[in-house]
């Protein structure tokens, strides 16, 4: 998909020449247009060239020519070959795009630690699509390749990686709110990566540690991306502006005004972007044994620059398996089999900040942004910080599942939270701990706290135990409406930080003695409490 985006940059402004015949004059006109997006130097040095090829134009990018333009140095060496694609004008103003090769290459750098290098190859590549200059994106595209191989070497580790039989497709269309709506998917099979971690060089060969090898493999890799209202044309206008002024050290007042106008025109950049990738049948061979997961996936989605944006991340795994680990046998059933973490932020006002930054920006100053702007931005964040949200997340083991969801906000940087915790098969966990305590007496300490936690919980109709935990900005905590901790003591500035003064109390106590705080429930006190636990709701 990254290849298709780069192709988009090459094609976005080519509409004026689509109706011309495919000939030398058309290639010259197309070259002139591309220079606005790639720079005149790229054309003059033949880094990018355009020639007629039958009923299409062939655009070729030469990395060898690019390297020739770089200053002479001994740090970097590279060979990326040439990449070319055919673009064929269509009567409706779009372009048919095709390519049958993605070049391999190599890069080598010399660092103080030693030589680092990477080589890669791509077999049987094929790209086909239709590019629509009116939206600055592909209306449809597909690609495939047979295999990708990559090797990297460095003084500390070597990596060999490969995938087979990759394919993908993308669809795009104009969004009603402006910009482009698109979605894409990409999959590959037989992922394999071998990482060899090498010990630092040692003068004593006999004591040098053997390299450690880790092998990752998977049946299939999948990647998906989706965008709503992506401002592709506005981004490309910004890109063209940067290319036009890339050799200038300062911008004139009118040029700065143009830049600010283009930045504001690109807002909100997009309405929503989302992306994810997934592994299936993941195996990790390590020196301590094999780890495995039936599936593993990550997902991220984020709004554009808005008054109340949301940004979320998720990590999900299931079917986790472990080798024989150096842990007590009783603890093995407590290892997670499935894990899901989903969290993010809500109500983040980036629109006000970005618009104020554009207004304040002056690239002729030593600091592009004024001290006043930075102070105002910090104050606005303190006054209206984003809210952290936890969507339902859980850890599942052989016996139980513990889940949590809720939100955390901040008042003057002091956290205030409302979270709901829920656990299934609580008694089964206690029973397993009780059995284990027959061989490990110290486990009885855990059982005391487990029973105390159950007393604070509420039993739901489905048998789960639930705890609704509220933490206030003053430090007080309650569980299911029952106070378990009072407000934090207020520091008395007249006591040189040596003690604390409790609210509405003239006595001074040392903060490191929790038993002197009547607002904290101590587990030992709980056992002496003869009052029965509140009955579970029916």
C-alpha positions in Angstrom: 0.0 0.0 0.0 2.9 2.4 0.6 3.9 1.9 -3.1 0.5 3.0 -4.2 0.7 6.2 -2.1 4.0 7.1 -3.7 2.5 6.5 -7.1 -0.4 8.8 -6.1 2.1 11.6 -5.5 3.4 11.1 -9.0 0.0 11.1 -10.7 -2.1 13.6 -8.9 -1.5 16.6 -11.2 -1.4 14.8 -14.5 -5.0 15.5 -15.6 -4.0 18.4 -18.0 -2.1 16.0 -20.3 -4.5 13.0 -20.3 -6.3 14.0 -23.5 -3.1 14.4 -25.5 -1.7 11.7 -27.7 1.0 9.5 -26.1 4.1 11.0 -27.7 7.3 12.8 -26.9 5.6 16.2 -26.3 3.1 14.6 -23.9 6.0 13.0 -22.0 7.7 16.4 -21.8 4.5 18.0 -20.5 4.1 15.2 -17.9 7.7 15.6 -16.9 7.2 19.3 -16.2 4.2 18.6 -14.0 6.0 15.9 -12.1 8.9 18.3 -11.4 6.5 20.4 -9.2 6.1 17.4 -6.9 9.6 15.9 -7.1 11.8 18.9 -7.7 13.5 20.1 -10.8 16.7 18.5 -9.7 15.1 15.0 -9.9 14.3 15.7 -13.6 17.6 17.4 -14.5 19.6 14.5 -13.0 17.4 11.9 -14.6 16.5 10.5 -11.2 12.9 10.4 -12.6 12.3 10.1 -16.3 9.2 9.9 -18.5 9.1 8.3 -22.0 6.3 7.1 -24.3 5.9 3.3 -24.2 3.2 2.1 -26.7 -0.1 3.6 -25.6 1.3 4.5 -22.1 4.0 6.5 -20.5 6.8 4.8 -18.6 7.9 6.6 -15.4 11.2 5.3 -14.1 12.9 6.1 -10.8 16.6 5.5 -10.7 18.2 5.1 -7.3 21.7 4.9 -8.8 21.1 8.4 -10.2 19.8 9.6 -6.9 22.9 8.3 -5.1 25.2 10.0 -7.6 23.7 13.4 -6.5 24.6 12.8 -2.8 27.8 14.3 -1.3 30.8 11.9 -1.3 31.0 10.0 1.9 32.1 6.7 3.4 29.2 6.2 5.8 26.5 5.0 3.4 26.4 2.7 0.4 23.2 1.6 -1.3 21.9 -0.1 -4.4 18.1 0.0 -4.9 17.9 -0.7 -8.6 15.3 1.0 -10.8 11.5 1.1 -10.3 9.2 1.8 -13.2 5.5 1.8 -13.9 3.3 2.3 -16.9 0.4 4.9 -16.8 -2.2 4.9 -19.6 -4.5 7.8 -20.0 -8.3 7.1 -20.0 -10.9 9.3 -21.6 -12.6 10.1 -18.3 -9.4 11.7 -17.0 -8.2 8.8 -14.9 -5.1 6.7 -15.4 -4.6 2.9 -15.6 -1.5 2.1 -13.7 0.6 -1.1 -13.8 3.9 -2.5 -12.8 5.4 -5.9 -13.0 8.5 -5.5 -10.7 9.4 -4.3 -7.3 13.2 -4.0 -7.2 15.4 -5.6 -4.6 18.3 -3.8 -3.2 20.8 -3.4 -0.4 22.0 -0.7 2.1 25.2 -0.7 4.0 26.3 1.8 6.7 29.4 2.1 8.7 28.8 3.0 12.4 31.2 3.3 15.3 30.0 -0.1 16.5 30.7 -1.7 13.1 29.1 -2.5 9.8 25.3 -2.7 9.4 23.7 -3.9 6.2 20.3 -5.0 4.9 19.4 -6.8 1.6 16.0 -7.6 0.2 14.3 -9.1 -2.8 10.8 -9.3 -4.1 9.7 -12.0 -6.6 6.8 -12.0 -9.1 5.4 -8.6 -8.2 2.3 -7.3 -10.0 0.4 -4.0 -9.5 -2.7 -2.9 -11.3 -5.0 0.0 -10.6 -7.0 3.0 -11.6 -5.9 6.4 -10.4 -8.4 9.3 -10.2 -6.7 12.7 -10.2 -10.0 14.3 -9.1 -9.7 12.7 -5.6 -5.9 12.3 -5.6 -6.2 8.6 -4.9 -6.8 5.2 -6.5 -10.4 4.4 -7.1 -9.3 0.8 -7.2 -6.0 -1.1 -7.1 -4.7 -4.6 -6.5 -1.2 -6.1 -6.1 0.5 -9.4 -5.5 3.9 -10.8 -5.2 5.3 -14.3 -4.8 7.9 -13.9 -2.0 9.8 -11.3 -0.1 13.1 -12.0 1.6 15.2 -9.7 3.8 18.5 -10.2 5.6 20.0 -7.7 8.0 23.4 -7.9 9.8 24.9 -5.8 12.5 27.5 -6.2 15.3 24.7 -7.1 17.8 22.2 -9.2 15.9 21.4 -10.8 12.5 17.9 -11.1 11.1 16.5 -13.3 8.3 12.9 -12.7 7.4 10.5 -13.9 4.6 6.9 -14.1 3.6 5.2 -15.8 0.7 2.1 -15.4 -1.5 1.2 -11.8 -0.6 -1.8 -10.0 -2.1 -3.9 -7.0 -1.4 -6.5 -4.5 -2.8 -7.6 -1.0 -2.2 -10.8 1.0 -3.0 -11.3 4.7 -2.8 -14.1 7.2 -3.5 -14.9 10.9 -2.8 -16.2 11.5 0.7 -19.4 13.5 1.2 -17.6 15.6 3.9 -14.6 16.2 1.7 -11.5 14.2 1.0 -11.4 10.5 0.3 -12.9 7.4 1.9 -10.7 4.4 1.3 -10.2 0.9 2.6 -7.4 -1.6 1.9 -6.3 -5.1 2.9 -3.1 -7.0 2.6 -2.3 -10.6 3.5 0.7 -12.9 3.2 1.4 -16.5 4.2 4.3 -18.4 5.8 5.9 -15.6 7.8 9.3 -16.6 9.1 11.8 -14.5 11.0 15.0 -15.7 12.7 16.8 -13.3 15.0 20.3 -14.1 16.2 21.4 -12.0 19.1 25.2 -11.9 19.3 27.2 -11.2 22.4 29.5 -8.2 22.4 33.0 -8.9 21.2 35.2 -10.4 23.9 39.0 -10.9 24.0 38.5 -14.3 25.8 37.0 -16.7 23.2 36.5 -19.3 25.9 34.2 -17.2 28.0 32.3 -15.6 25.1 28.6 -16.3 25.3 27.0 -18.3 22.5 24.6 -16.3 20.2 20.9 -16.5 21.3 18.5 -17.5 18.5 14.8 -16.6 18.4 12.6 -17.9 15.6 9.1 -16.4 14.9 6.8 -18.0 12.5 3.1 -17.6 11.5 0.6 -19.2 9.1 -0.7 -15.9 7.9 -0.2 -12.1 8.3 -3.0 -9.7 7.6 -3.1 -5.9 7.5 -6.1 -3.6 7.1 -6.5 0.1 6.8 -9.5 2.4 6.5 -9.9 6.1 6.1 -12.8 8.5 6.2 -12.4 12.0 4.7 -8.6 11.8 4.1 -7.6 15.2 2.7 -5.4 13.7 -0.1 -5.5 16.7 -2.5 -4.7 19.2 0.3 -1.8 17.1 1.5 -0.4 17.0 -2.0 -0.7 20.8 -2.3 1.3 21.1 0.9 3.9 18.7 -0.5 4.1 20.8 -3.7 4.7 23.9 -1.6 7.5 22.3 0.3 9.2 21.1 -2.9 8.9 24.6 -4.4 10.6 26.1 -1.3 13.0 23.3 -0.4 16.1 25.3 -1.2 15.1 28.5 0.7 16.4 29.2 4.1 13.6 31.7 5.0 10.1 32.4 3.7 8.8 35.8 2.7 5.7 37.2 4.5 3.4 36.2 1.5 4.9 32.7 1.3 4.3 32.2 5.1 0.7 33.4 4.5 0.3 30.9 1.7 1.7 28.1 3.9 -0.7 28.9 6.7 -3.6 29.0 4.3 -2.7 25.5 2.9 -2.3 24.1 6.4 -5.7 25.4 7.5 -7.3 24.1 4.3 -6.0 20.6 5.0 -7.7 20.5 8.4 -9.0 18.3 9.9 -6.5 16.2 7.8 -8.9 13.3 8.0 -12.2 12.5 9.8 -11.0 9.0 10.9 -8.2 6.7 10.3 -8.0 3.1 11.4 -5.4 0.3 10.9 -4.8 -3.2 12.2 -2.6 -6.2 11.6 -3.1 -9.8 12.7 -1.0 -13.0 13.0 -2.5 -16.4 13.0 -0.8 -19.5 14.4 2.1 -17.5 15.8 5.0 -19.5 17.2 8.1 -18.1 19.0 11.0 -20.5 19.6 13.3 -19.2 22.4 16.1 -20.6 24.4 13.7 -21.4 27.2 11.2 -23.2 24.9 8.3 -22.4 22.5 5.7 -19.8 23.1 2.6 -19.8 20.8 -0.6 -17.9 20.2 -3.6 -18.9 18.0 -4.0 -15.3 17.0 -2.4 -12.0 17.9 -3.7 -8.6 16.7 -3.2 -4.9 17.2 -5.6 -2.2 16.2 -5.4 1.6 16.3 -7.9 4.3 15.3 -7.8 8.0 15.7 -9.9 11.0 14.7 -8.6 13.9 12.8 -7.8 17.3 14.2 -11.1 18.1 16.0 -12.7 19.8 19.0 -13.3 16.5 20.7 -11.2 13.8 19.2 -10.9 10.2 20.2 -7.8 8.0 19.8 -7.8 4.3 20.7 -5.5 1.3 20.8 -6.2 -2.4 21.2 -4.1 -5.5 21.7 -5.7 -8.9 21.5 -4.3 -12.4 21.8 -5.9 -15.8 22.3 -4.8 -19.4 22.6 -1.5 -18.5 24.4 0.7 -21.5 25.2 3.9 -21.6 27.2 7.0 -23.9 27.6 7.9 -25.4 30.9 8.8 -22.3 32.9 10.8 -22.1 36.1 7.8 -21.2 38.3 5.9 -23.2 40.9 3.5 -25.8 39.6 0.5 -24.3 41.4 1.0 -21.0 39.5 0.9 -22.4 36.0 -3.0 -22.3 35.8 -2.8 -18.6 36.6 -0.9 -17.9 33.3 -3.1 -16.0 30.8 -4.6 -17.9 27.9 -6.3 -14.9 26.4 -5.6 -11.2 26.8 -7.4 -8.1 25.5 -6.3 -4.5 26.3 -8.4 -1.7 24.8 -7.8 1.9 25.9 -7.5 5.4 24.5 -8.5 9.1 25.0 -11.7 11.0 24.5 -12.5 14.7 24.3 -9.1 15.8 23.1 -9.3 19.3 21.6 -6.5 19.5 19.0 -8.3 21.8 16.7 -7.9 24.8 18.9 -4.3 24.1 19.5 -3.4 23.5 15.8 -5.3 26.6 14.6 -3.6 28.7 17.3 -0.2 27.3 16.4 -0.7 28.1 12.7 -1.7 31.7 13.6 1.2 32.1 16.0 3.9 30.5 13.7 6.6 32.7 12.4 9.4 30.8 10.7 11.6 34.0 10.6 11.9 33.8 14.4 14.6 31.8 16.2 11.7 30.0 17.9 8.8 29.5 15.4 6.3 29.5 18.2 6.1 32.2 20.9 6.5 31.7 24.6 3.0 33.1 25.0 1.5 30.5 22.7 3.3 27.7 24.6 2.1 29.0 28.0 -1.5 29.4 26.8 -1.4 25.9 25.3 -0.1 24.4 28.6 -2.7 26.3 30.6 -5.5 25.2 28.3 -4.4 21.5 28.7 -4.4 21.9 32.5 -7.9 23.4 32.5 -9.4 20.9 30.1 -7.2 17.7 29.9 -8.3 14.7 27.8 -10.2 11.8 29.4 -8.6 8.4 29.4 -11.1 5.6 28.6 -10.7 1.8 29.2 -13.0 -0.2 27.0 -13.8 -3.7 28.2 -10.4 -5.3 28.7 -9.7 -8.7 30.3 -7.2 -11.4 31.2 -8.4 -14.9 31.0 -6.8 -18.0 32.6 -7.8 -21.7 32.8 -10.1 -21.0 35.7 -11.3 -17.4 35.5 -11.7 -14.1 33.6 -10.9 -10.7 35.1 -12.3 -7.7 33.2 -12.2 -4.0 33.6 -13.7 -1.0 31.9 -14.1 2.7 32.9 -12.6 6.1 32.5 -9.9 8.3 34.1 -10.0 12.1 34.1 -7.7 14.7 35.6 -8.4 17.8 37.6 -5.3 19.9 38.1 -3.3 16.8 37.2 -5.0 14.8 40.0 -6.6 11.6 38.7 -10.3 10.8 39.2 -11.5 7.5 38.0 -14.6 5.3 37.8 -13.8 1.7 36.9 -15.9 -1.5 36.9 -14.1 -4.8 37.6 -15.7 -8.2 37.2 -14.4 -11.7 37.9 -15.8 -15.1 37.0 -15.3 -18.3 39.0 -13.9 -16.5 42.0 -14.5 -19.5 44.3 -12.6 -21.7 41.9 -9.5 -19.4 42.2 -9.7 -19.5 46.0 -10.1 -23.3 46.0 -7.0 -23.6 43.8 -5.0 -21.3 46.2 -6.3 -23.3 49.2 -5.0 -26.6 47.7 -1.7 -25.0 46.8 -1.3 -23.6 50.4 -1.0 -27.2 51.6 2.5 -27.3 50.0 3.2 -23.6 50.1 2.0 -22.1 53.4 2.8 -18.5 52.4 -0.1 -18.7 49.9 -2.4 -18.4 52.9 -1.6 -14.7 52.9 -3.1 -14.4 49.4 -6.2 -16.2 50.5 -6.8 -13.7 53.2 -6.8 -10.8 50.7 -8.9 -12.8 48.2 -11.6 -13.3 50.8 -11.5 -9.7 51.8 -11.9 -8.7 48.1 -14.9 -10.9 47.9 -16.5 -9.3 50.9 -16.2 -5.9 49.2 -17.6 -7.2 45.9 -21.2 -7.7 44.7 -22.3 -11.0 43.4 -24.1 -10.7 40.1 -27.0 -13.0 38.9 -24.5 -14.7 36.5 -22.3 -15.7 39.5 -19.6 -13.1 38.8 -18.2 -10.8 41.5 -18.2 -7.1 40.6 -16.3 -4.2 42.1 -17.2 -0.6 41.1 -14.2 1.5 42.2 -14.5 5.2 42.5 -11.4 7.3 43.1 -11.8 11.1 43.7 -9.3 13.8 43.0 -8.8 14.2 46.7 -7.5 10.7 47.0 -10.5 9.1 48.6 -11.6 5.7 47.3 -14.8 3.7 47.5 -15.8 0.2 46.3 -19.4 -0.4 45.5 -20.3 2.8 47.4 -18.5 1.7 50.6 -15.6 4.0 51.5 -12.3 2.2 51.9 -9.9 5.2 51.9 -10.5 8.7 53.0 -9.0 11.9 51.4 -5.3 12.3 51.2 -3.9 14.3 54.1 -3.2 17.9 53.3 0.4 19.0 53.5 1.0 21.7 56.1 3.6 24.0 54.5 4.5 25.3 58.0 5.9 21.9 59.1 8.9 21.9 56.7 7.5 18.7 54.9 8.1 16.6 58.0 4.5 15.7 58.7 1.0 16.1 57.4 -2.1 17.6 58.8 -5.4 15.8 58.2 -8.4 17.9 57.1 -10.3 19.4 60.1 -7.7 18.0 62.5 -4.9 19.8 64.4 -2.9 16.6 65.1 0.2 15.9 63.1 1.2 12.3 62.1 4.0 10.8 60.1 2.8 9.9 56.5 4.6 6.5 56.5 2.5 5.0 59.2 -0.8 3.9 57.5 -2.2 2.4 60.7 -2.5 5.9 62.1 -4.9 6.9 59.3 -8.5 6.1 60.4 -9.6 6.5 56.7 -7.7 3.4 55.6 -9.1 -0.1 56.1 -6.3 -2.5 57.2 -6.8 -6.2 56.3 -6.0 -7.3 59.9 -8.7 -5.0 61.2 -11.1 -6.5 58.7 -10.6 -10.0 60.2 -11.5 -8.7 63.6 -14.6 -7.0 62.4 -17.6 -9.1 63.6 -20.1 -7.3 61.4 -21.2 -9.6 58.6 -20.6 -8.7 55.0 -23.5 -7.0 53.2 -25.8 -9.4 51.5 -25.5 -9.9 47.8 -28.3 -8.3 45.7 -30.9 -10.7 44.5 
